[in-house]
Amino acid sequence: MSTSPSGAGDLLVRLGAIVFFVGAVATLVTVAPLFLGTEPFPSIAYAVCMLMGVGFLIAAAGVVRSALEASPKQ
């Protein structure tokens, strides 16, 4: 089994994916009461949903960092 060395942005991409997933689960949980007709969650629950965007930005920063490392030096 061969393993390739991790790039500079691999950790950021993985961390971004985890943060995005937490935000996605929070979004599903926050939207569920709207369909079920129950009492909505407090405002802090909606703030946790913003983790989707934060996770996307972290992962994008990792992709950019990996691309810059892989680009040929002049």
C-alpha positions in Angstrom: 0.0 0.0 0.0 1.5 3.3 -1.1 0.9 6.5 0.8 1.4 9.8 -0.7 2.8 12.7 1.3 0.1 15.1 2.5 0.1 18.5 0.9 0.1 21.8 2.7 -3.6 22.3 2.4 -4.9 18.8 3.1 -5.5 19.4 6.8 -7.4 22.5 6.0 -9.6 20.7 3.5 -10.3 17.9 6.0 -11.1 20.4 8.8 -13.3 22.5 6.4 -15.2 19.3 5.5 -15.9 18.5 9.2 -17.0 22.1 10.0 -19.2 22.1 6.9 -20.8 18.8 8.0 -21.5 20.1 11.5 -23.2 23.2 9.9 -25.2 21.0 7.5 -26.5 18.9 10.4 -27.3 22.0 12.4 -29.2 23.4 9.4 -31.3 20.2 9.1 -32.1 20.3 12.8 -33.0 24.0 12.7 -35.3 23.7 9.7 -37.1 20.5 11.0 -39.4 22.4 13.4 -40.7 24.6 10.6 -42.0 21.5 8.8 -43.1 19.7 11.9 -45.1 22.6 13.2 -43.3 22.8 16.5 -41.7 25.7 18.4 -38.7 27.1 16.5 -35.2 26.9 18.0 -33.5 30.0 19.6 -31.4 32.3 17.5 -28.1 30.7 18.5 -29.2 27.6 16.6 -29.4 29.6 13.4 -26.0 31.0 14.1 -24.5 27.5 14.2 -25.9 27.0 10.7 -23.3 29.6 9.5 -20.7 26.9 10.1 -21.5 25.6 6.6 -20.1 28.8 5.0 -17.1 28.8 7.4 -16.3 25.2 6.6 -16.5 25.9 2.9 -14.1 28.9 3.2 -11.7 26.8 5.2 -11.7 24.0 2.6 -11.3 26.5 -0.2 -8.3 28.0 1.6 -6.8 24.5 1.8 -7.4 24.0 -1.9 -5.7 27.3 -2.8 -2.8 26.6 -0.5 -2.3 23.2 -2.1 -2.5 24.7 -5.6 0.0 27.4 -4.7 2.4 24.8 -3.3 2.1 22.6 -6.4 2.6 25.5 -8.9 6.0 25.7 -10.4 8.4 28.3 -8.8 9.7 31.0 -11.1 
